Each structure stands twice: as structure tokens, then as C-alpha cells.
Amino acid sequence: MMWRLSADRPVRFRGWDGEFVLYNGLSGDTHLLGVGAMHILNALQEAEVDEVALTASVCAVLQIEADHQARHDVRQLLADLARLSLIECCENTAIEQCEHCEHTSVGHCGRSHT
């Protein structure tokens, strides 16, 4: 599944000690994010990126193994960022029904629905 930023312009943020405060000028909302979530947003400022590449990149930054748990955690981060309207699936990405629930939208059951 391919992802991109929801806004056409970068959001404003400040970081310290592994935490980031992010201001979304389109919604007026402020969010507190960790290193993994902020890394995803930075990666998506450059271009659309698929979930596999985002997982590998986040794991490299956090210096963790790209195992099943890491893939699950990155899917959760993507779903959380999508719920905050910071990122979105690219329109050309097909979304199928989730095997874990009856919904087809990202994040309903805490999983990225691919």
C-alpha cells in the first residue's frame, strides 16, 4: 500500500529528546509524536512511499529488527497518522476487506487494511 502526506505543504514541528510536537496548519491541531511517526512523516514529505519501504526505514532508524511485530507496529503508526488526517493512502491503491473485521477503511481494527 502506498502512502502520502494529506496536506500539500509540510507541517511545522519541533523536537527534543525523541519527541516531536507537530502543528497541522490545515486542521489547527497539535500532536505529540515519537521518532517512528515523525520519521514516516519526513519520508512522506519527499515522495509517496510504500508500507514495506516505510517499515524498513523506521526499523533502521530505531535500530530494531524488521520482524512481524515491527511490521504490525508500523501498520498501527500508519493507521494512527491516517486517523489524524496527516497521511492518506494513495488513490490508486486498492483497499480490500480486512480479514480481521468487516470494514475496508484504514485503521478500524488497528490494522492497515491492504
C-alpha positions as a Markdown table, in Angstrom:
| # | Residue | x | y | z |
|---|---|---|---|---|
| 1 | Met | 0.0 | 0.0 | 0.0 |
| 2 | Met | 1.4 | 3.4 | -1.0 |
| 3 | Trp | 1.1 | 6.4 | 1.4 |
| 4 | Arg | 1.5 | 10.2 | 1.1 |
| 5 | Leu | 1.0 | 13.3 | 3.2 |
| 6 | Ser | -2.5 | 14.6 | 3.4 |
| 7 | Ala | -1.5 | 18.2 | 3.1 |
| 8 | Asp | 0.1 | 19.8 | 0.0 |
| 9 | Arg | 2.6 | 21.6 | 2.3 |
| 10 | Pro | 4.8 | 20.4 | 5.1 |
| 11 | Val | 3.6 | 20.7 | 8.7 |
| 12 | Arg | 5.5 | 22.6 | 11.3 |
| 13 | Phe | 7.3 | 20.7 | 14.1 |
| 14 | Arg | 9.8 | 20.9 | 16.9 |
| 15 | Gly | 11.6 | 18.1 | 18.5 |
| 16 | Trp | 13.6 | 17.3 | 21.6 |
| 17 | Asp | 14.6 | 14.1 | 23.5 |
| 18 | Gly | 13.0 | 11.8 | 20.9 |
| 19 | Glu | 9.6 | 13.5 | 21.0 |
| 20 | Phe | 8.1 | 15.9 | 18.5 |
| 21 | Val | 5.3 | 18.5 | 18.7 |
| 22 | Leu | 3.7 | 18.8 | 15.3 |
| 23 | Tyr | 1.3 | 21.6 | 14.2 |
| 24 | Asn | -1.1 | 20.9 | 11.3 |
| 25 | Gly | -1.9 | 24.2 | 9.8 |
| 26 | Leu | -4.8 | 22.8 | 7.8 |
| 27 | Ser | -6.7 | 21.4 | 10.8 |
| 28 | Gly | -5.3 | 23.7 | 13.5 |
| 29 | Asp | -4.5 | 20.5 | 15.6 |
| 30 | Thr | -1.2 | 19.9 | 17.5 |
| 31 | His | 0.1 | 16.4 | 18.1 |
| 32 | Leu | 2.8 | 14.8 | 20.2 |
| 33 | Leu | 4.7 | 12.2 | 18.1 |
| 34 | Gly | 7.5 | 9.8 | 18.7 |
| 35 | Val | 10.6 | 9.1 | 16.5 |
| 36 | Gly | 8.9 | 6.4 | 14.3 |
| 37 | Ala | 5.9 | 8.5 | 13.5 |
| 38 | Met | 8.0 | 11.6 | 12.7 |
| 39 | His | 10.3 | 9.6 | 10.5 |
| 40 | Ile | 7.3 | 8.4 | 8.5 |
| 41 | Leu | 6.1 | 12.0 | 8.0 |
| 42 | Asn | 9.6 | 13.1 | 7.0 |
| 43 | Ala | 9.9 | 10.3 | 4.5 |
| 44 | Leu | 6.5 | 11.2 | 3.0 |
| 45 | Gln | 7.5 | 14.8 | 2.6 |
| 46 | Glu | 9.9 | 13.6 | -0.1 |
| 47 | Ala | 7.6 | 11.3 | -2.1 |
| 48 | Glu | 4.9 | 8.7 | -1.9 |
| 49 | Val | 6.3 | 5.6 | -0.1 |
| 50 | Asp | 5.0 | 2.0 | 0.2 |
| 51 | Glu | 4.5 | 0.3 | 3.6 |
| 52 | Val | 7.3 | -2.1 | 3.1 |
| 53 | Ala | 9.9 | 0.6 | 2.5 |
| 54 | Leu | 8.5 | 2.7 | 5.4 |
| 55 | Thr | 8.8 | -0.4 | 7.7 |
| 56 | Ala | 12.4 | -1.0 | 6.7 |
| 57 | Ser | 13.2 | 2.7 | 7.1 |
| 58 | Val | 11.6 | 3.0 | 10.5 |
| 59 | Cys | 13.3 | -0.2 | 11.7 |
| 60 | Ala | 16.7 | 1.1 | 10.5 |
| 61 | Val | 16.2 | 4.5 | 12.3 |
| 62 | Leu | 15.1 | 2.8 | 15.5 |
| 63 | Gln | 17.8 | 0.1 | 15.1 |
| 64 | Ile | 15.3 | -2.8 | 15.5 |
| 65 | Glu | 14.7 | -6.0 | 13.5 |
| 66 | Ala | 12.0 | -5.8 | 10.8 |
| 67 | Asp | 10.1 | -8.7 | 12.2 |
| 68 | His | 6.3 | -9.4 | 12.4 |
| 69 | Gln | 5.9 | -7.2 | 15.5 |
| 70 | Ala | 7.7 | -4.3 | 13.8 |
| 71 | Arg | 5.5 | -4.6 | 10.7 |
| 72 | His | 2.4 | -4.6 | 12.9 |
| 73 | Asp | 3.7 | -1.5 | 14.8 |
| 74 | Val | 4.4 | 0.4 | 11.6 |
| 75 | Arg | 0.9 | -0.5 | 10.3 |
| 76 | Gln | -0.5 | 0.8 | 13.6 |
| 77 | Leu | 1.5 | 4.1 | 13.2 |
| 78 | Leu | 0.2 | 4.5 | 9.7 |
| 79 | Ala | -3.4 | 3.9 | 10.8 |
| 80 | Asp | -2.9 | 6.4 | 13.7 |
| 81 | Leu | -1.4 | 9.0 | 11.3 |
| 82 | Ala | -4.3 | 8.5 | 8.9 |
| 83 | Arg | -6.8 | 8.9 | 11.7 |
| 84 | Leu | -5.2 | 12.2 | 12.5 |
| 85 | Ser | -5.5 | 13.2 | 8.8 |
| 86 | Leu | -1.8 | 13.6 | 8.5 |
| 87 | Ile | -1.3 | 10.9 | 5.9 |
| 88 | Glu | -3.5 | 9.0 | 3.4 |
| 89 | Cys | -3.5 | 6.1 | 1.1 |
| 90 | Cys | -2.7 | 7.0 | -2.5 |
| 91 | Glu | -5.9 | 6.9 | -4.6 |
| 92 | Asn | -4.5 | 4.2 | -6.9 |
| 93 | Thr | -4.1 | 1.8 | -4.1 |
| 94 | Ala | -6.8 | -0.9 | -3.9 |
| 95 | Ile | -8.3 | -1.4 | -0.5 |
| 96 | Glu | -9.8 | -4.8 | 0.2 |
| 97 | Gln | -11.9 | -6.0 | 3.1 |
| 98 | Cys | -9.9 | -6.7 | 6.2 |
| 99 | Glu | -9.5 | -10.3 | 7.2 |
| 100 | His | -9.8 | -9.3 | 10.9 |
| 101 | Cys | -13.0 | -7.3 | 10.7 |
| 102 | Glu | -15.8 | -6.3 | 8.2 |
| 103 | His | -14.5 | -2.9 | 7.4 |
| 104 | Thr | -12.5 | -1.6 | 4.5 |
| 105 | Ser | -11.3 | 1.7 | 5.9 |
| 106 | Val | -7.8 | 2.1 | 7.2 |
| 107 | Gly | -7.5 | 1.8 | 11.0 |
| 108 | His | -10.9 | 0.5 | 12.1 |
| 109 | Cys | -9.4 | -2.6 | 13.8 |
| 110 | Gly | -6.0 | -1.1 | 14.3 |
| 111 | Arg | -4.5 | -2.6 | 11.2 |
| 112 | Ser | -3.7 | -1.1 | 7.9 |
| 113 | His | -6.2 | -2.7 | 5.6 |
| 114 | Thr | -4.4 | -4.0 | 2.5 |
